[in-house]
Amino acid sequence: MKYYYLGLFLFFIGGLLSIPLPEKHKGRFVSLFSGLGTIFLLTSALNIILNNKIVSKSIFFPDPIGQVNFVIDPLSAFFILVISVMSFIGTLYAIGYIKPYLYKNKLISSHFFFLSTLIVSMLLVVTVQNALFFLIVWEIMSLSSFFLVIFENEKKEVMSAGIYYLITMHISVLFLIAGFIILSLKSGSLDFHLFRQVFASGNFISNLVFIILFIGFGIKAGFVPFHTWLPKAHPAAPSHISGIMSGVMIKTGIYGILRILSLMSIPSIELSYFVLVISVLSALFGVLYAIGQHDLKRLLAYHSVENIGIIGIGIGIGMLGLAYHNNLIAILGFSGGILHILNHSIFKELLFFAAGAVYNKTHILNIEKLGGLIKTMPYTAILFLIGSVAICGLPPLNGFVSEFLIYLGMLYSFEISSPAVLIISILTIASLALVGTMALLCFTKAISIVFLGLPRSDEADSVKEEVSPVMLLPMGILALFTFLIGLFPQYALNLVQNPALVLLKTQEHSLKFIIPVDILKTISAAGFGFIILFILIYVFRTLLLKNKEVSSYKTWDCGYQAGNNRMQYTASSYASPFLSFLKPLFIKDFHIKKPKGLFPKGAHFKLHIQDIFEFYLINPVIKTNKKFLERFYWIQSGSTQQYILYGLLFLIVALIGMIGVN
């Protein structure tokens, strides 16, 4: 545990000691200490994962907290690995991203302090085994991320998104408090280990508590219909914060769900279907709403919902395997879901960082106003393309491997002699295939509109050079990770084998014996074959064109040579044919001014896709609450005399209460 505590200390002290430093050195200082902390945390985490160890340490706090057990098993160690590595890469990227904000009256000191605090709180969340202390560090995580989201607090939309996020996180913690209260009352303790007896006492209590806690953790993770904070908070936050929140922080919600599962004996079939259905809906609606977005970071935020759904599908398949006592299905589902946690953190950070590079140069995120950036930002374009291929689940990159394991688990579920399982498995396979197709449509739109064609605005046209190497380096590292996992999937299994076995609560089986590793070796060979073939074709083309002048020619255009950027596909026109088939699943908000007369002076068309969950579920609650609170506006009159009267009345009531007690 000493390496774990030392890593925590280095992460935190880096943010704390950076406060008095000059602004230009803060990012480097925090990144240096984060790198040192990551080394110690990785040493501890890899040792525990690969050797299937459990280490723990107890610390006594004053009442009402009492004894707090810090436990690192392979599941916790896996999350420590993801949090530390991905957060460190985020701090590296922050050095370049924050540079334009230096010496512009921005709270750089507090920003890096809260960044370090967020990372430390996430690391504590995945090791603490005391309900009250868990809620404390969970709240620290939410508050520190709130202050990071509102970095550009002079913008009204940023503050609005930040407040929305903070309120949503406190709704989340209310469900967690309710679930932990039930567990604590039933077990007579705050210790997670003793919660096992509550889950073993009966299906009703076990199912009720799981659903309550699933909602609490699901809000943080971004499951539908609890996802509406993601497309608001991610576009508002700086891109390195968006990458860390989407790639890492929302996974603490997944950790909470997995930790509760590890405390349960065998989940019921009903709970397994519940998780699976919610996850399928999250994947489908997440990618559907992503297709209709024009804000690049908002588009990526909805893809976080999609990938949380894919992770949830893996968890649901694993739960079905446990419910039907089939370890093969369980371990395939859990290992696929856990590996996708790592994979998503890699390619989602890469995509958010690339979007941040675009924003860094253009100061816009509206896809409709971008274009042609591959000419001036070729490295960013290539890295965004790599992230796009990975998130679409295409070989030979990492997204394919984890989704393949989940598919494999669903295919093996056909062995269960249950018509319900057969039907749900077929529907889930079809849904996941549709999600992959829609993701491909979405990212062909994003790549083509943002990086290809002609610039659609002066901001895009004014870009003359690539972002700094300090921003490209973290993206390059992440791109390398996507290839390493995609090309060596049989070795990536070593990272998820023992974490998956924690959920099976057995050491009888090993992934290398259960999962057909030969298939993964074939995938590895095919991936290398594809890359070699690509290189050979490129070399052959280069040799053919050597010493030859290559000129560009226009296609036959009937003599018309006056093409401009307004004659290109827009993001809306690209996605509209597909979205027209799915009208009931979202609300189209049109703003249109049609051309009139033979020589129209102007025309205008704008399409906005509204989230049906937000429109029909969240907004009515907000409006009702607002109307209720408006009845009490008179309390805040601004009158000093009235406030003094409130104080006097309070003192009288308190005095009467004390007299009554005595």
N, C-alpha and C positions, 0 to 999 in steps of 0.2 A: 504493500500500500504506500510505501514511502515515495516511490516514483510518481504515483498518482497525486499525492499531496504536493509534491514538489512541482509537478506540472501545473496544478491549480494555482499554486503560489506565483509561479512565473507569469502565467497569463494575467492574473490580477495585478501584480506589482508593475507589470509593463504599462498597463493603463493608468495606474495611480501615479507612477513616477513621471509619466509623460506630461502631466498637467503643467509643471513650471517650465517645460522646455519651449524653445521657440517653435512657432507653428510649422515651419518647414521640416523640422526634425521629428515631430510627434509620430507621424505614420511609420517612419523607419524604426523608431525606438519600440513602438508597440509590435511591429512585425518581427523585430529581432527577438524580443522576449516570447512572443507567440511561437516562433520557430523552436526556441529552446524548450519551451513547455511541451510542444508537440513531440519532441524527441523522447522526453521522459514518459509522456502518456502513451506513446506508441510502444515503447519498450515494455511497459506494464500490460497494455491491452493485447499485443500480439502473443506475449508469453501465456496469458490466460486463455486466449482463443485457441491457439495451436496445441496447448497441453491440456486443455479442458480442466482448468483449475478454478477454484473459488477462493477468493481472499476477502477478508472482512476485518473491520475494526469498529469498536463501540466507543462512543464519546457521550459523556453525561452532561446534559444541559439542565438549567434550573427548570422547575415545574412551570407550566404544565407540559413542557416538551418531554423531559425525562431522558431515557436512554435512546440514542440514535445510532442505529447500525448502518455503517457504510459497507455495502456488499458489492463486490465486482465478480460476477459470474460471466461465462462467455457471452451471454446476451448483452449485459451492460458493457462489457469490453468492446463488443462490436460497435455499439453506439459511441463509445469514447473514441474509437478509431475514426469514425465518420466525422464526429463533431470537431475533433482536434485538427485533423488534416484539412478538412474543407474550410474551417474557420481561419486557419493559418494562411491558406491560399487567398481567402477573402481579404485578410489584412495586407497581404502583398499587393493585391489589386488596388486597395484603398489608397496606397501611396500616390499612385498616378491619378486616380479619379478625384481625390480631394484637392490636388494641386491648383486647379482654377479657382477654388474657394478660399485659398489662403489670403490672409490680410484683407478680407472683405467683411469684417464684423460678423463672421460666422463663429459659432461656438465649437471650434475645433477641439479644444481641450475636453469639454464634456462629451463630445462625440466619441472620441477614442476611449475615454473612461467607460462610457456606457457600452461600447463595443466589447471591451474586455470583460465587463460585468455580465453581459449577455452570454458570452462564451463560458465563463465560469459557472453561471447558474445552470446552463444546459448540461454541463458536465456533472454538476451536483444532482440534477433531476434524475439522471440515469443510474445513480448509485445509492441514493438515500432510501432507507427502508423504514422510515417512520412517517406516518400519515401527516402529522402536523408540520414537521420540518419540511416534508415534501411540498406541502401547500405554500410554505414560506418561500422556498427557492423557486417554486413555480410562479409565484406572484412577482418575485424579483425579475424573473425572466420576462414576464409580460410588461412590467414597467420599464425596464431597460430597453426593450425593443420598441416600446412606444416612443421614447425620447429619440431613438435612432430614426424612426419613421418620419418624425416632424423636424428633420434637420433643416429643411428649407421652410421654416415656420412663418416666413413673411407671406407665403402664398396661402390664400384662403382654402383652396382645394386640398392642400397638404394637411392643414390643421383639421379640416373636416374629416379627411380619411383617417388621421391619427386618432381623433376622438371616437370615431366609429369602431376602429380597431380596439381601442381600450375598453369600450363598453362591451364589445363582443367577448373579449377575453375575461371580463368579470362575470359575464353570464356563464362562460365556460367553467370558471372556478366555483360558481354556485352549485353546479351539478357535481363537481368533484367533492365539494364539502359535504353535500347530501349523501353521496355514496360512501365516503369515508366515515361519516357519522354512523351510518347503519352498520358498517363493518366493525367500527370501534365499540359500539354498544353491544353488538352480538358477541364479539370476541373478548371484550373487556380489556383491550390493549390497542395501542397505536402502531404496533409492530406488524409489518407486512406478513411476516412468517406465520403469525397466529391468525391471520385472515383466512388461511387455508381451511380451518375448521368451519368457518361460516359458509364458504362455498361448498363444503362437503355435507352441510347439514340438510340441504333440500333443494330441489330444482327451482321452486318459486322464488325464494330469497336469492339464490344464486343468479337466476335469470334477471330478476329485478335490479339487483346491484350492478350486474354487468351492463345492462342497458343504460342505467343512469350514468355510470362512469364512461361508457362508450360515447354518450352524447357529450360529456365534458371533454374527453380527450378528442372526440371527433370534430368538435368546434375548432380546436387548435390545429388539428391535422388538415381540416378543410374538406371533410366529407359533405356531399349533398344531403340535406339542404342547409348545412351549417357553413357553407363555403363563401358567403357573400362578402366577407371582410378581405379575402385575398385579392380580388381584382380592384379593390380600393387602396389597400395599404401598399402593395408592391409597386404600382406606378408612382406613388408619392415618395417612397423611400429612395435614398441613393442606391445606385446599382449594386455596389458591393453588399449593402444591407439587404437588398432584395434577393441577391444570390444566397446569402447566408440564411435568411429567413425561409426562403422557399426550399433551398437545398438541404438545410440542416434543422432549423428550429421547428418547422411543422412536423418533423419526424419524431419530436419528443411526444407528440400526440400518439403516434404509432407505437412508440416505446411503451407508453402508458397502457395501451390496449394489450400489447404482448405481455407486459408484466402481469396484468390481471389474469390473462390466460394461463400464465405459468403458475398462478396460485390456485387455479381451478383444477379439479381432478379430471373430468371429461366434460367438455361443453355439450350442451344439449343440441339435438338436431335442429330445433327451432331457432336457437341462437346462431347456429352455423348458417342457416338460410337467411336470417336477418342480416348478418354481416355481408354475406355474398350479394344479396339484392341491393343493399345500400351501396356497396362497392361498384357493382355494375352500373347503377344509375349515376354514380359520381364520375366514372370513366366516360360514359356516353355524353352526359350533359356538359362535363368539363370540356371535352374536345369540340362539341357542337358549338358552345358559346365562344370558344377560342376562334373558330372559323369566322365568326361575324365581327370580330374586333378590329379596330383601326389603330388603336394605341399598341405599340409593339410590346411594352412591358405588361399591359393588361392582357394581351394575347398569351404571353408566357405565364401569367398568373393563372389563367384558366387551364393551362396545360398542367399546372401543379395539381389542380383538382383532378384532372384526368389521371395523372400518375399516382396520386394517392388512392384513386379508385383501383388502379392495377395492383398496387401493393395490397389493398384490401381484398381483392379477388384471391391473391395468393394466400392470405390469412384465412379467408373463408373456405378455400379448398382444404387447407390444412386442418381447420376445425371439423370439416366434414369427415376427413380421414380419421381424426380422433373419435368422432361420434360413432363412426361405423367400425372402429377398431382395425383400421387399415393403415399401418405405419408407412407403407410406401407412398400412398396418396398424401398423408399428413406431412411427411418430410419433403416431398416434392413441392407441395403448396407453400409450406413455411420457408423452405430454402429459396424458392423463387421470389417470394415476397420480401424476404430479408435481403437478398442480393439486389433486388430492385431498389431498396432503400439506398444502398451505396451507389448504384448506377444512376438513379435519378439525381442524387446530390451532385454527381460529377457533371452530367450533361446539362442540368438545369443551371448550375453556377456558370458553366461555359456560355450558355445562351444569354443569361442576364448580363454577364460581363461584356459580351459582344454588343448587346443592346446599349449598355452603358458607354461603350466606345463610340457607337453611332451618336448617342446623345451628347457625348463630350465634344464631338466635332460639329454637330449640326444644331444642338440645343432644341431639337424637336423629336417627338416619338410618334407622331402621326404618320402612319405608313403611306398614306395618300400623298404626302408632301416630300417623300424621299425618292430614291432611285439613282441608278448610275454610280453607286458608291464603290462598286468593285474596282473601278478604274483608279480611284484615289486611296481606297482602303482595302487592298487585296488580301492582306493577312487576316483582317477582321472578317471579311467575307468568307474566306476558306474555313476559318475556325467556326463561324456561325453555321456553315454548311455541315461541318463534321458533327456539331451538336445537334443539328436538325436530323441528320441520318440516324444518330444514336437514339433520339427521343422517339423517332418513328418506329423503332424496334427492328431496324434493318441490319442484316449482317454486312460486314464483319465486325460491327461495333458492339459495345457492351449492352445496350438496351435489348438486343436480340436474345442474349443469353438468359437473362432473368425471365423474360416473357416466354422463352422456350420451355423453361422448367415449369412455369405455371400451366402452359398448354399441356405439357406432359402429364402433370398432375390431373388435369381435367380429363385427359384421354384415359388414364388408368382408372378414373372413377366409374367408367363404364362397367368395370368388373363388379361393382356393388349391385347386388340384385334388388334394386329398388326403382320403380318407375319414376318416382319423384326426383331421385338423383340423376337418372338418365335425362329427364326433361330439362332440369336446371343446368346440367353440364352442357348439353347441346346449345341451349340458349346463351350460356355464358361464353362458350367458344365462339359462337356467331357474333356476340356482342363485342368480344375482344378483337376479333378480326375486323369488324366494322370500325372500331376505335382506331386501329392501325391505319385503315384506309383514310379515315377522316383526318388523322394527324398528318398523313402524307399530303393530302389536299391543302391543309392549313400551312404547312411549312414550304410547300412549293409556292404558295401565295406570298408568304413572308419574304423568302429569298428573292423571288423574281421582282417583287414590287420595291423592296428596299435596296437591293444591290444591282439589279440589272436595268437595262433600258436607259432612258435619259432622265436627268434630274428633274423633279416635278416642282421645285421651289428654288428660290435664291439661296436659301440656307444649305440645301443639298448641293447646289452648283458651286458654292463658295468653298467647299472642302478641297484642300489641295494636298494634304499629306496624311499619313497613317498616324494612329495614336502612338504614344511613347512606348519604348520597349518594356518599361516597368508594368504597363498594362497588358502588353502582349504575352509576357512571360507566364503569368498565372493561367491565361487562356491556353497557352501551348502545353503547360503541364497537364491541365484537365483533358485536353484533346489526346495527349499521350495515354492517359489513364483509360480513355474510352477504347483505344486500340488494344492496350495490354489485356484488359478483361475480355474483350471480344475475341482476341486471338488465342488466349490461354484460359478458356473457361474451366478446364479441368482443374487448374490450380486455384482459380477464384473460389471453387467449392470449399477449399480449405478454410476460407474466411467465414463461411456460413454453416459449415457442418455442425460444430458444437453449439453455436447459438440456436440452431434449429432443434437440436436434441434437448435443449432446456425446456422447450415447449412440449416435447414428447414425454419428458420426465423419465427417460430410459436411456441407458447406455448400451443396450443390447445390439443396436444396429449402428452402422457407420455408413455415411453417404457413399463412400467409395465402393461399398458392397451392395447397397440397395439401388442407387441411381445408376442407370446404364452409362457409365463414364465413357465407354467406347463411342457412344453417339457424340459426346462432347469433343472427343479427340477427332472425330470425323469433321465436326463443325470447325475445329481449329485448323485442320488441314485444308478444308475448303476455303476458309478465310485467307490463309496464306496463299493458296492457289489463285484466288481472285486478285490479291494485291500484286503478285508476281506477274499475272497476265496484264494487269493495268500498266505496270512499269514497262513490260516488254512492248506493248502497243505504243506507249509514249516515246520510248527510245527509238522504235522503228519509224514513227512519225517524224521525230527530230532528225534522224538520218536522211529520210527522204527529202526533207525540206532544207537540208544543209546547203548553204551557198546559193539558195534560191530566194528571190524576192517574193514576199507574200503580200498581195494587195487585197484590200477589201472591196467588194463589189456590191452594189445595191441590187436587190431583186427587181425584176421588171415591174414598173409601177405606172405604166401608161404615160410616161413622160412627166408625172407629177413629182416634184422635188421639194415641196414645201412642208414636209412632215415636221411635227413638233411634239413636245412632251404631253400635250393634251390629247394626242391621238393614240395613246397607249392604253392598255388595260389598266383599270383601277382595281384596288383590292375588293371593292364592292361588286364590280361587274364580274370579277373572277369567281367569287364565291356564291354569287346570287343564284345561278342555275341549281346548285346543290341545295342551298338553303330553302329554295322555293318548294322542295319536296317535304320539308319538315316544319311547315308553318305553325302547326298547333303547339310546337315545343318551345316557342319563344314569341316575343312581341316585337313587331317591326314598328319603329317610330320614324315616320317619313317627314322630311322637310323638303318640299318641292315647289319650285316656281317654274312653270312650263313656258317655253318660248311662244310668243304670240306675234302674229302678223308675218308678212313676207320677209321683213328685215328686223328680226327681234333684237332688242338692245341687250338682253341678258337672260340667262336662265340659271337655275340653281337646283341641285339635288343632293340631299344628304340622308343617309340611312343609319339608324342606330338600333342595335339589337338589345332589347331589355331582357334581363334574367327573370323568368316567370316566378322563380322562388322568391326573389326580392320583391317583385311586383305584387304578387298575391299573398305572400306570407310575411315578409319583413316590413314592407312599407305600411300596410294597414295597422300593424302593431305600433309602429313609430308614430303614425298619425293619431291613433287613439291615445297613446301616452302623452303626446304633445297637447292634445285638447284637454286632457285631465289636468296637466300641470299648469296650463294657461289660467285655470280657475284660481290659482294661488299666486298670480303675479302681484296682487295687491300687498302681499307680505313684504316684498322688496320694493318699498315705496320710495326709498332714498331719504326719508325723513329721519333725522338724528333723534328727535323726540320719540318717534315711534319705536326705534331700536332700543332706546333706553327703557321704554315701557315693556318691551319684550323681556329685557333683562330683569326688570323688577318683578314681572309675573313669574318668571322662572325661579327667582329666589323665593318668592312666596310659596310656590308649589313645592320646592325642595324643603323649605322649612316645615310645611304641613306634613310632608312625607316623613321627615325625621321625628316629628312629634308623634305621629301615628305609630312609628316603629318602636319608640320608647314606651 
